Amino acid sequence: MHIIDNNSGDYALLARQVSSILEGERDLTANASQFSALVYSAIADLNWAGFYLLRPGKKGDAQELLVGPFQGKVACARIPLGRGVCGTSAQERRTIVVADVHAFDGHIACDSASNAEIVIPLIKDGQLYGVFDIDSPLLNRFTEDDRVGLEAMVKAFLDATDMH
């Protein structure tokens, strides 16, 4: 498997690998698990890669993000919409790239080793299903090439997956 580091950007190959790995399987849990493992093993300098899925709140109130399949250390279980990078990405329905998470207002520190983050919302047929979150111990880890490439990979995941 090709490892993408800070100096290369063969995301087109990884997007094709996503489609190939997920071919013939539509299940959300299975595909999210495979996707997280692929990203975590194929992209250099990561310490967390995984899903937060939109779910009803614990007491049936407002929706929140619940941790889903991931690779890395134990994570925060629930994140309210609008809080932290993940909650903000979900609420605003846009990818957020953060060079230094400690400078992000309202950052939620699930792992103190994380210094940079990229969060991509999971939007299919106009509906928000959650976010895909990636953390790195390196400051300034994620570039515009990473954003574009990872968005293409997430699109391939969404195309291959039934989100219900």
Rosetta constraint file for C-alpha pairs under 8 A:
AtomPair CA 1 CA 42 HARMONIC 6.68 0.50
AtomPair CA 2 CA 42 HARMONIC 6.21 0.50
AtomPair CA 3 CA 41 HARMONIC 7.49 0.50
AtomPair CA 3 CA 42 HARMONIC 4.56 0.50
AtomPair CA 3 CA 43 HARMONIC 5.38 0.50
AtomPair CA 3 CA 44 HARMONIC 6.30 0.50
AtomPair CA 4 CA 8 HARMONIC 5.85 0.50
AtomPair CA 4 CA 9 HARMONIC 6.20 0.50
AtomPair CA 4 CA 10 HARMONIC 6.76 0.50
AtomPair CA 4 CA 11 HARMONIC 7.86 0.50
AtomPair CA 4 CA 42 HARMONIC 6.10 0.50
AtomPair CA 4 CA 43 HARMONIC 4.61 0.50
AtomPair CA 4 CA 44 HARMONIC 5.75 0.50
AtomPair CA 5 CA 9 HARMONIC 7.54 0.50
AtomPair CA 5 CA 43 HARMONIC 6.09 0.50
AtomPair CA 5 CA 44 HARMONIC 4.80 0.50
AtomPair CA 5 CA 45 HARMONIC 7.29 0.50
AtomPair CA 6 CA 44 HARMONIC 7.52 0.50
AtomPair CA 6 CA 141 HARMONIC 7.17 0.50
AtomPair CA 6 CA 142 HARMONIC 7.93 0.50
AtomPair CA 9 CA 145 HARMONIC 6.59 0.50
AtomPair CA 9 CA 146 HARMONIC 7.16 0.50
AtomPair CA 9 CA 149 HARMONIC 7.49 0.50
AtomPair CA 10 CA 14 HARMONIC 6.87 0.50
AtomPair CA 11 CA 15 HARMONIC 6.05 0.50
AtomPair CA 11 CA 146 HARMONIC 7.95 0.50
AtomPair CA 11 CA 149 HARMONIC 4.91 0.50
AtomPair CA 11 CA 150 HARMONIC 7.16 0.50
AtomPair CA 11 CA 152 HARMONIC 7.82 0.50
AtomPair CA 11 CA 153 HARMONIC 7.47 0.50
AtomPair CA 12 CA 16 HARMONIC 6.35 0.50
AtomPair CA 12 CA 149 HARMONIC 7.03 0.50
AtomPair CA 12 CA 152 HARMONIC 7.86 0.50
AtomPair CA 13 CA 17 HARMONIC 6.23 0.50
AtomPair CA 14 CA 18 HARMONIC 6.15 0.50
AtomPair CA 14 CA 153 HARMONIC 6.92 0.50
AtomPair CA 15 CA 19 HARMONIC 6.47 0.50
AtomPair CA 15 CA 149 HARMONIC 7.91 0.50
AtomPair CA 15 CA 152 HARMONIC 6.38 0.50
AtomPair CA 15 CA 153 HARMONIC 4.62 0.50
AtomPair CA 15 CA 156 HARMONIC 6.23 0.50
AtomPair CA 16 CA 20 HARMONIC 6.18 0.50
AtomPair CA 16 CA 156 HARMONIC 7.94 0.50
AtomPair CA 17 CA 21 HARMONIC 5.90 0.50
AtomPair CA 18 CA 22 HARMONIC 6.06 0.50
AtomPair CA 18 CA 35 HARMONIC 6.81 0.50
AtomPair CA 18 CA 38 HARMONIC 7.80 0.50
AtomPair CA 18 CA 153 HARMONIC 6.77 0.50
AtomPair CA 18 CA 156 HARMONIC 6.42 0.50
AtomPair CA 18 CA 157 HARMONIC 6.53 0.50
AtomPair CA 19 CA 23 HARMONIC 5.81 0.50
AtomPair CA 19 CA 156 HARMONIC 5.98 0.50
AtomPair CA 19 CA 157 HARMONIC 7.07 0.50
AtomPair CA 19 CA 160 HARMONIC 6.84 0.50
AtomPair CA 21 CA 34 HARMONIC 7.61 0.50
AtomPair CA 22 CA 26 HARMONIC 7.47 0.50
AtomPair CA 22 CA 31 HARMONIC 6.17 0.50
AtomPair CA 22 CA 34 HARMONIC 7.67 0.50
AtomPair CA 22 CA 157 HARMONIC 7.63 0.50
AtomPair CA 22 CA 160 HARMONIC 6.35 0.50
AtomPair CA 23 CA 160 HARMONIC 6.94 0.50
AtomPair CA 25 CA 30 HARMONIC 7.74 0.50
AtomPair CA 25 CA 31 HARMONIC 7.13 0.50
AtomPair CA 25 CA 160 HARMONIC 7.43 0.50
AtomPair CA 25 CA 161 HARMONIC 7.43 0.50
AtomPair CA 26 CA 30 HARMONIC 7.96 0.50
AtomPair CA 26 CA 31 HARMONIC 6.96 0.50
AtomPair CA 26 CA 160 HARMONIC 6.03 0.50
AtomPair CA 26 CA 161 HARMONIC 4.49 0.50
AtomPair CA 26 CA 162 HARMONIC 5.30 0.50
AtomPair CA 27 CA 31 HARMONIC 6.01 0.50
AtomPair CA 27 CA 161 HARMONIC 6.13 0.50
AtomPair CA 27 CA 162 HARMONIC 6.01 0.50
AtomPair CA 27 CA 163 HARMONIC 7.74 0.50
AtomPair CA 28 CA 32 HARMONIC 5.81 0.50
AtomPair CA 28 CA 161 HARMONIC 5.85 0.50
AtomPair CA 28 CA 162 HARMONIC 6.00 0.50
AtomPair CA 28 CA 163 HARMONIC 5.74 0.50
AtomPair CA 28 CA 164 HARMONIC 7.26 0.50
AtomPair CA 29 CA 33 HARMONIC 6.03 0.50
AtomPair CA 29 CA 68 HARMONIC 7.96 0.50
AtomPair CA 29 CA 69 HARMONIC 6.89 0.50
AtomPair CA 30 CA 34 HARMONIC 6.28 0.50
AtomPair CA 31 CA 35 HARMONIC 5.94 0.50
AtomPair CA 31 CA 157 HARMONIC 7.43 0.50
AtomPair CA 31 CA 161 HARMONIC 6.72 0.50
AtomPair CA 32 CA 36 HARMONIC 6.03 0.50
AtomPair CA 32 CA 50 HARMONIC 7.82 0.50
AtomPair CA 32 CA 51 HARMONIC 7.22 0.50
AtomPair CA 32 CA 68 HARMONIC 7.92 0.50
AtomPair CA 32 CA 69 HARMONIC 5.88 0.50
AtomPair CA 32 CA 70 HARMONIC 7.85 0.50
AtomPair CA 32 CA 157 HARMONIC 7.90 0.50
AtomPair CA 33 CA 37 HARMONIC 6.29 0.50
AtomPair CA 33 CA 69 HARMONIC 5.07 0.50
AtomPair CA 33 CA 70 HARMONIC 6.51 0.50
AtomPair CA 34 CA 38 HARMONIC 6.18 0.50
AtomPair CA 35 CA 39 HARMONIC 6.21 0.50
AtomPair CA 35 CA 157 HARMONIC 7.21 0.50
AtomPair CA 36 CA 40 HARMONIC 6.02 0.50
AtomPair CA 36 CA 49 HARMONIC 5.77 0.50
AtomPair CA 36 CA 50 HARMONIC 5.28 0.50
AtomPair CA 36 CA 51 HARMONIC 7.70 0.50
AtomPair CA 36 CA 69 HARMONIC 6.92 0.50
AtomPair CA 36 CA 70 HARMONIC 5.43 0.50
AtomPair CA 36 CA 71 HARMONIC 6.10 0.50
AtomPair CA 37 CA 41 HARMONIC 6.06 0.50
AtomPair CA 37 CA 49 HARMONIC 7.92 0.50
AtomPair CA 37 CA 70 HARMONIC 7.33 0.50
AtomPair CA 37 CA 71 HARMONIC 6.18 0.50
AtomPair CA 38 CA 42 HARMONIC 5.79 0.50
AtomPair CA 39 CA 43 HARMONIC 5.82 0.50
AtomPair CA 39 CA 49 HARMONIC 6.84 0.50
AtomPair CA 40 CA 44 HARMONIC 7.86 0.50
AtomPair CA 40 CA 46 HARMONIC 6.59 0.50
AtomPair CA 40 CA 47 HARMONIC 7.85 0.50
AtomPair CA 40 CA 48 HARMONIC 7.07 0.50
AtomPair CA 40 CA 49 HARMONIC 5.77 0.50
AtomPair CA 40 CA 71 HARMONIC 6.42 0.50
AtomPair CA 45 CA 136 HARMONIC 5.88 0.50
AtomPair CA 45 CA 137 HARMONIC 6.95 0.50
AtomPair CA 45 CA 138 HARMONIC 7.02 0.50
AtomPair CA 45 CA 141 HARMONIC 7.81 0.50
AtomPair CA 46 CA 134 HARMONIC 7.14 0.50
AtomPair CA 46 CA 135 HARMONIC 5.82 0.50
AtomPair CA 46 CA 136 HARMONIC 4.35 0.50
AtomPair CA 46 CA 137 HARMONIC 6.71 0.50
AtomPair CA 47 CA 72 HARMONIC 5.76 0.50
AtomPair CA 47 CA 73 HARMONIC 7.57 0.50
AtomPair CA 47 CA 113 HARMONIC 7.98 0.50
AtomPair CA 47 CA 114 HARMONIC 7.10 0.50
AtomPair CA 47 CA 134 HARMONIC 7.85 0.50
AtomPair CA 47 CA 135 HARMONIC 5.77 0.50
AtomPair CA 47 CA 136 HARMONIC 5.28 0.50
AtomPair CA 47 CA 137 HARMONIC 6.46 0.50
AtomPair CA 48 CA 70 HARMONIC 7.28 0.50
AtomPair CA 48 CA 71 HARMONIC 5.72 0.50
AtomPair CA 48 CA 72 HARMONIC 4.50 0.50
AtomPair CA 48 CA 73 HARMONIC 6.83 0.50
AtomPair CA 48 CA 133 HARMONIC 7.73 0.50
AtomPair CA 48 CA 134 HARMONIC 5.57 0.50
AtomPair CA 48 CA 135 HARMONIC 5.04 0.50
AtomPair CA 48 CA 136 HARMONIC 6.96 0.50
AtomPair CA 49 CA 70 HARMONIC 5.62 0.50
AtomPair CA 49 CA 71 HARMONIC 5.40 0.50
AtomPair CA 49 CA 72 HARMONIC 6.69 0.50
AtomPair CA 49 CA 132 HARMONIC 7.45 0.50
AtomPair CA 49 CA 133 HARMONIC 5.72 0.50
AtomPair CA 49 CA 134 HARMONIC 4.38 0.50
AtomPair CA 49 CA 135 HARMONIC 6.48 0.50
AtomPair CA 50 CA 68 HARMONIC 6.92 0.50
AtomPair CA 50 CA 69 HARMONIC 5.84 0.50
AtomPair CA 50 CA 70 HARMONIC 3.80 0.50
AtomPair CA 50 CA 71 HARMONIC 6.16 0.50
AtomPair CA 50 CA 132 HARMONIC 5.65 0.50
AtomPair CA 50 CA 133 HARMONIC 5.42 0.50
AtomPair CA 50 CA 134 HARMONIC 6.58 0.50
AtomPair CA 51 CA 67 HARMONIC 6.12 0.50
AtomPair CA 51 CA 68 HARMONIC 4.94 0.50
AtomPair CA 51 CA 69 HARMONIC 5.76 0.50
AtomPair CA 51 CA 70 HARMONIC 6.09 0.50
AtomPair CA 51 CA 130 HARMONIC 7.27 0.50
AtomPair CA 51 CA 131 HARMONIC 5.84 0.50
AtomPair CA 51 CA 132 HARMONIC 4.61 0.50
AtomPair CA 51 CA 133 HARMONIC 6.08 0.50
AtomPair CA 52 CA 65 HARMONIC 5.27 0.50
AtomPair CA 52 CA 66 HARMONIC 5.14 0.50
AtomPair CA 52 CA 67 HARMONIC 4.41 0.50
AtomPair CA 52 CA 68 HARMONIC 5.30 0.50
AtomPair CA 52 CA 86 HARMONIC 7.86 0.50
AtomPair CA 52 CA 130 HARMONIC 5.50 0.50
AtomPair CA 52 CA 131 HARMONIC 5.33 0.50
AtomPair CA 52 CA 132 HARMONIC 6.43 0.50
AtomPair CA 52 CA 133 HARMONIC 7.41 0.50
AtomPair CA 53 CA 65 HARMONIC 5.14 0.50
AtomPair CA 53 CA 66 HARMONIC 5.20 0.50
AtomPair CA 53 CA 67 HARMONIC 6.34 0.50
AtomPair CA 53 CA 68 HARMONIC 6.20 0.50
AtomPair CA 53 CA 129 HARMONIC 5.90 0.50
AtomPair CA 53 CA 130 HARMONIC 4.12 0.50
AtomPair CA 53 CA 131 HARMONIC 6.43 0.50
AtomPair CA 54 CA 63 HARMONIC 6.48 0.50
AtomPair CA 54 CA 64 HARMONIC 5.65 0.50
AtomPair CA 54 CA 65 HARMONIC 4.63 0.50
AtomPair CA 54 CA 66 HARMONIC 6.33 0.50
AtomPair CA 54 CA 128 HARMONIC 7.54 0.50
AtomPair CA 54 CA 129 HARMONIC 5.30 0.50
AtomPair CA 54 CA 130 HARMONIC 4.70 0.50
AtomPair CA 55 CA 63 HARMONIC 5.45 0.50
AtomPair CA 55 CA 64 HARMONIC 5.59 0.50
AtomPair CA 55 CA 65 HARMONIC 6.03 0.50
AtomPair CA 55 CA 66 HARMONIC 6.34 0.50
AtomPair CA 56 CA 60 HARMONIC 5.65 0.50
AtomPair CA 56 CA 61 HARMONIC 6.62 0.50
AtomPair CA 56 CA 62 HARMONIC 6.31 0.50
AtomPair CA 56 CA 63 HARMONIC 4.34 0.50
AtomPair CA 56 CA 64 HARMONIC 6.18 0.50
AtomPair CA 57 CA 61 HARMONIC 5.15 0.50
AtomPair CA 57 CA 62 HARMONIC 5.47 0.50
AtomPair CA 57 CA 63 HARMONIC 4.98 0.50
AtomPair CA 57 CA 64 HARMONIC 5.56 0.50
AtomPair CA 63 CA 80 HARMONIC 7.41 0.50
AtomPair CA 63 CA 81 HARMONIC 7.24 0.50
AtomPair CA 64 CA 78 HARMONIC 6.70 0.50
AtomPair CA 64 CA 79 HARMONIC 5.82 0.50
AtomPair CA 64 CA 80 HARMONIC 4.64 0.50
AtomPair CA 64 CA 81 HARMONIC 5.50 0.50
AtomPair CA 64 CA 87 HARMONIC 7.95 0.50
AtomPair CA 65 CA 78 HARMONIC 5.51 0.50
AtomPair CA 65 CA 79 HARMONIC 4.99 0.50
AtomPair CA 65 CA 80 HARMONIC 6.19 0.50
AtomPair CA 65 CA 81 HARMONIC 6.88 0.50
AtomPair CA 65 CA 87 HARMONIC 7.18 0.50
AtomPair CA 65 CA 130 HARMONIC 6.53 0.50
AtomPair CA 66 CA 77 HARMONIC 5.73 0.50
AtomPair CA 66 CA 78 HARMONIC 4.68 0.50
AtomPair CA 66 CA 79 HARMONIC 6.63 0.50
AtomPair CA 67 CA 75 HARMONIC 7.45 0.50
AtomPair CA 67 CA 76 HARMONIC 7.10 0.50
AtomPair CA 67 CA 77 HARMONIC 5.11 0.50
AtomPair CA 67 CA 78 HARMONIC 6.36 0.50
AtomPair CA 73 CA 111 HARMONIC 7.60 0.50
AtomPair CA 75 CA 110 HARMONIC 5.58 0.50
AtomPair CA 75 CA 111 HARMONIC 7.21 0.50
AtomPair CA 76 CA 110 HARMONIC 5.45 0.50
AtomPair CA 79 CA 83 HARMONIC 6.71 0.50
AtomPair CA 79 CA 84 HARMONIC 7.75 0.50
AtomPair CA 79 CA 86 HARMONIC 7.49 0.50
AtomPair CA 79 CA 87 HARMONIC 6.24 0.50
AtomPair CA 80 CA 87 HARMONIC 5.89 0.50
AtomPair CA 81 CA 86 HARMONIC 7.83 0.50
AtomPair CA 81 CA 87 HARMONIC 4.18 0.50
AtomPair CA 81 CA 88 HARMONIC 6.39 0.50
AtomPair CA 81 CA 90 HARMONIC 6.51 0.50
AtomPair CA 81 CA 91 HARMONIC 5.68 0.50
AtomPair CA 82 CA 86 HARMONIC 7.88 0.50
AtomPair CA 82 CA 87 HARMONIC 4.39 0.50
AtomPair CA 82 CA 88 HARMONIC 4.26 0.50
AtomPair CA 82 CA 89 HARMONIC 7.64 0.50
AtomPair CA 82 CA 90 HARMONIC 7.30 0.50
AtomPair CA 82 CA 91 HARMONIC 5.51 0.50
AtomPair CA 82 CA 92 HARMONIC 7.96 0.50
AtomPair CA 83 CA 87 HARMONIC 4.59 0.50
AtomPair CA 83 CA 88 HARMONIC 5.69 0.50
AtomPair CA 83 CA 106 HARMONIC 6.32 0.50
AtomPair CA 83 CA 107 HARMONIC 7.38 0.50
AtomPair CA 83 CA 108 HARMONIC 7.58 0.50
AtomPair CA 84 CA 88 HARMONIC 6.00 0.50
AtomPair CA 84 CA 104 HARMONIC 7.85 0.50
AtomPair CA 84 CA 105 HARMONIC 7.57 0.50
AtomPair CA 84 CA 106 HARMONIC 5.14 0.50
AtomPair CA 84 CA 107 HARMONIC 4.31 0.50
AtomPair CA 84 CA 108 HARMONIC 5.13 0.50
AtomPair CA 85 CA 89 HARMONIC 6.02 0.50
AtomPair CA 85 CA 96 HARMONIC 7.12 0.50
AtomPair CA 85 CA 104 HARMONIC 7.67 0.50
AtomPair CA 85 CA 106 HARMONIC 7.88 0.50
AtomPair CA 85 CA 107 HARMONIC 6.21 0.50
AtomPair CA 85 CA 108 HARMONIC 7.59 0.50
AtomPair CA 85 CA 117 HARMONIC 7.91 0.50
AtomPair CA 85 CA 119 HARMONIC 6.94 0.50
AtomPair CA 86 CA 90 HARMONIC 6.21 0.50
AtomPair CA 86 CA 119 HARMONIC 6.07 0.50
AtomPair CA 86 CA 131 HARMONIC 6.68 0.50
AtomPair CA 86 CA 133 HARMONIC 6.91 0.50
AtomPair CA 87 CA 91 HARMONIC 6.07 0.50
AtomPair CA 88 CA 92 HARMONIC 5.91 0.50
AtomPair CA 89 CA 93 HARMONIC 5.51 0.50
AtomPair CA 89 CA 94 HARMONIC 5.36 0.50
AtomPair CA 89 CA 95 HARMONIC 5.97 0.50
AtomPair CA 89 CA 96 HARMONIC 6.03 0.50
AtomPair CA 89 CA 119 HARMONIC 6.43 0.50
AtomPair CA 89 CA 120 HARMONIC 6.88 0.50
AtomPair CA 89 CA 121 HARMONIC 6.14 0.50
AtomPair CA 89 CA 131 HARMONIC 7.40 0.50
AtomPair CA 90 CA 94 HARMONIC 7.07 0.50
AtomPair CA 90 CA 121 HARMONIC 5.63 0.50
AtomPair CA 90 CA 128 HARMONIC 7.39 0.50
AtomPair CA 90 CA 130 HARMONIC 6.35 0.50
AtomPair CA 90 CA 131 HARMONIC 6.33 0.50
AtomPair CA 93 CA 121 HARMONIC 5.77 0.50
AtomPair CA 93 CA 123 HARMONIC 7.72 0.50
AtomPair CA 93 CA 128 HARMONIC 7.53 0.50
AtomPair CA 94 CA 120 HARMONIC 6.68 0.50
AtomPair CA 94 CA 121 HARMONIC 6.04 0.50
AtomPair CA 95 CA 118 HARMONIC 7.18 0.50
AtomPair CA 95 CA 119 HARMONIC 5.54 0.50
AtomPair CA 95 CA 120 HARMONIC 4.45 0.50
AtomPair CA 95 CA 121 HARMONIC 6.16 0.50
AtomPair CA 95 CA 147 HARMONIC 7.69 0.50
AtomPair CA 96 CA 118 HARMONIC 5.68 0.50
AtomPair CA 96 CA 119 HARMONIC 5.37 0.50
AtomPair CA 96 CA 120 HARMONIC 6.77 0.50
AtomPair CA 97 CA 116 HARMONIC 7.96 0.50
AtomPair CA 97 CA 117 HARMONIC 6.04 0.50
AtomPair CA 97 CA 118 HARMONIC 4.46 0.50
AtomPair CA 97 CA 119 HARMONIC 6.67 0.50
AtomPair CA 97 CA 142 HARMONIC 6.82 0.50
AtomPair CA 97 CA 143 HARMONIC 7.99 0.50
AtomPair CA 97 CA 147 HARMONIC 7.46 0.50
AtomPair CA 98 CA 104 HARMONIC 7.28 0.50
AtomPair CA 98 CA 116 HARMONIC 5.62 0.50
AtomPair CA 98 CA 117 HARMONIC 5.17 0.50
AtomPair CA 98 CA 118 HARMONIC 6.18 0.50
AtomPair CA 98 CA 140 HARMONIC 7.51 0.50
AtomPair CA 98 CA 142 HARMONIC 7.74 0.50
AtomPair CA 99 CA 115 HARMONIC 7.47 0.50
AtomPair CA 99 CA 116 HARMONIC 4.99 0.50
AtomPair CA 99 CA 117 HARMONIC 6.85 0.50
AtomPair CA 99 CA 139 HARMONIC 5.69 0.50
AtomPair CA 99 CA 140 HARMONIC 4.14 0.50
AtomPair CA 99 CA 141 HARMONIC 6.66 0.50
AtomPair CA 99 CA 142 HARMONIC 6.97 0.50
AtomPair CA 100 CA 104 HARMONIC 7.01 0.50
AtomPair CA 100 CA 115 HARMONIC 5.42 0.50
AtomPair CA 100 CA 116 HARMONIC 5.04 0.50
AtomPair CA 100 CA 117 HARMONIC 7.67 0.50
AtomPair CA 100 CA 139 HARMONIC 5.61 0.50
AtomPair CA 100 CA 140 HARMONIC 6.53 0.50
AtomPair CA 101 CA 107 HARMONIC 6.38 0.50
AtomPair CA 101 CA 114 HARMONIC 7.55 0.50
AtomPair CA 101 CA 115 HARMONIC 5.37 0.50
AtomPair CA 101 CA 116 HARMONIC 5.43 0.50
AtomPair CA 101 CA 117 HARMONIC 6.68 0.50
AtomPair CA 102 CA 107 HARMONIC 6.76 0.50
AtomPair CA 102 CA 115 HARMONIC 6.95 0.50
AtomPair CA 103 CA 107 HARMONIC 7.92 0.50
AtomPair CA 109 CA 114 HARMONIC 7.83 0.50
AtomPair CA 113 CA 136 HARMONIC 7.93 0.50
AtomPair CA 113 CA 137 HARMONIC 5.49 0.50
AtomPair CA 114 CA 135 HARMONIC 5.80 0.50
AtomPair CA 114 CA 136 HARMONIC 5.33 0.50
AtomPair CA 114 CA 137 HARMONIC 4.52 0.50
AtomPair CA 114 CA 138 HARMONIC 7.46 0.50
AtomPair CA 115 CA 135 HARMONIC 7.24 0.50
AtomPair CA 115 CA 136 HARMONIC 5.93 0.50
AtomPair CA 115 CA 137 HARMONIC 4.94 0.50
AtomPair CA 115 CA 138 HARMONIC 5.72 0.50
AtomPair CA 115 CA 139 HARMONIC 5.27 0.50
AtomPair CA 116 CA 135 HARMONIC 5.80 0.50
AtomPair CA 116 CA 136 HARMONIC 5.18 0.50
AtomPair CA 116 CA 137 HARMONIC 6.52 0.50
AtomPair CA 116 CA 138 HARMONIC 6.17 0.50
AtomPair CA 116 CA 139 HARMONIC 5.20 0.50
AtomPair CA 116 CA 140 HARMONIC 6.07 0.50
AtomPair CA 116 CA 141 HARMONIC 6.04 0.50
AtomPair CA 116 CA 142 HARMONIC 7.30 0.50
AtomPair CA 117 CA 133 HARMONIC 7.31 0.50
AtomPair CA 117 CA 134 HARMONIC 5.64 0.50
AtomPair CA 117 CA 135 HARMONIC 4.48 0.50
AtomPair CA 117 CA 136 HARMONIC 6.24 0.50
AtomPair CA 117 CA 141 HARMONIC 7.80 0.50
AtomPair CA 117 CA 142 HARMONIC 7.29 0.50
AtomPair CA 118 CA 133 HARMONIC 6.05 0.50
AtomPair CA 118 CA 134 HARMONIC 5.38 0.50
AtomPair CA 118 CA 135 HARMONIC 6.70 0.50
AtomPair CA 118 CA 142 HARMONIC 6.94 0.50
AtomPair CA 118 CA 147 HARMONIC 7.59 0.50
AtomPair CA 119 CA 131 HARMONIC 6.43 0.50
AtomPair CA 119 CA 132 HARMONIC 5.65 0.50
AtomPair CA 119 CA 133 HARMONIC 4.47 0.50
AtomPair CA 119 CA 134 HARMONIC 6.34 0.50
AtomPair CA 120 CA 131 HARMONIC 5.47 0.50
AtomPair CA 120 CA 132 HARMONIC 5.19 0.50
AtomPair CA 120 CA 133 HARMONIC 6.55 0.50
AtomPair CA 120 CA 150 HARMONIC 7.96 0.50
AtomPair CA 120 CA 151 HARMONIC 6.75 0.50
AtomPair CA 120 CA 154 HARMONIC 7.71 0.50
AtomPair CA 121 CA 128 HARMONIC 7.21 0.50
AtomPair CA 121 CA 129 HARMONIC 7.78 0.50
AtomPair CA 121 CA 130 HARMONIC 5.99 0.50
AtomPair CA 121 CA 131 HARMONIC 4.21 0.50
AtomPair CA 121 CA 132 HARMONIC 6.33 0.50
AtomPair CA 122 CA 128 HARMONIC 5.80 0.50
AtomPair CA 122 CA 129 HARMONIC 5.36 0.50
AtomPair CA 122 CA 130 HARMONIC 5.16 0.50
AtomPair CA 122 CA 131 HARMONIC 5.05 0.50
AtomPair CA 122 CA 132 HARMONIC 6.88 0.50
AtomPair CA 122 CA 154 HARMONIC 7.49 0.50
AtomPair CA 122 CA 158 HARMONIC 7.42 0.50
AtomPair CA 123 CA 127 HARMONIC 5.33 0.50
AtomPair CA 123 CA 128 HARMONIC 4.54 0.50
AtomPair CA 123 CA 129 HARMONIC 6.11 0.50
AtomPair CA 123 CA 130 HARMONIC 7.62 0.50
AtomPair CA 123 CA 158 HARMONIC 8.00 0.50
AtomPair CA 124 CA 128 HARMONIC 6.73 0.50
AtomPair CA 124 CA 129 HARMONIC 7.59 0.50
AtomPair CA 124 CA 158 HARMONIC 6.77 0.50
AtomPair CA 129 CA 163 HARMONIC 7.19 0.50
AtomPair CA 132 CA 154 HARMONIC 7.78 0.50
AtomPair CA 136 CA 141 HARMONIC 6.63 0.50
AtomPair CA 142 CA 146 HARMONIC 5.74 0.50
AtomPair CA 142 CA 147 HARMONIC 7.18 0.50
AtomPair CA 143 CA 147 HARMONIC 6.38 0.50
AtomPair CA 144 CA 148 HARMONIC 6.25 0.50
AtomPair CA 145 CA 149 HARMONIC 5.96 0.50
AtomPair CA 146 CA 150 HARMONIC 5.77 0.50
AtomPair CA 147 CA 151 HARMONIC 6.01 0.50
AtomPair CA 148 CA 152 HARMONIC 6.35 0.50
AtomPair CA 149 CA 153 HARMONIC 6.34 0.50
AtomPair CA 150 CA 154 HARMONIC 6.11 0.50
AtomPair CA 151 CA 155 HARMONIC 6.13 0.50
AtomPair CA 152 CA 156 HARMONIC 6.30 0.50
AtomPair CA 153 CA 157 HARMONIC 6.29 0.50
AtomPair CA 154 CA 158 HARMONIC 6.11 0.50
AtomPair CA 155 CA 159 HARMONIC 6.05 0.50
AtomPair CA 156 CA 160 HARMONIC 6.28 0.50
AtomPair CA 157 CA 161 HARMONIC 6.17 0.50
AtomPair CA 158 CA 162 HARMONIC 7.61 0.50
AtomPair CA 158 CA 163 HARMONIC 7.67 0.50
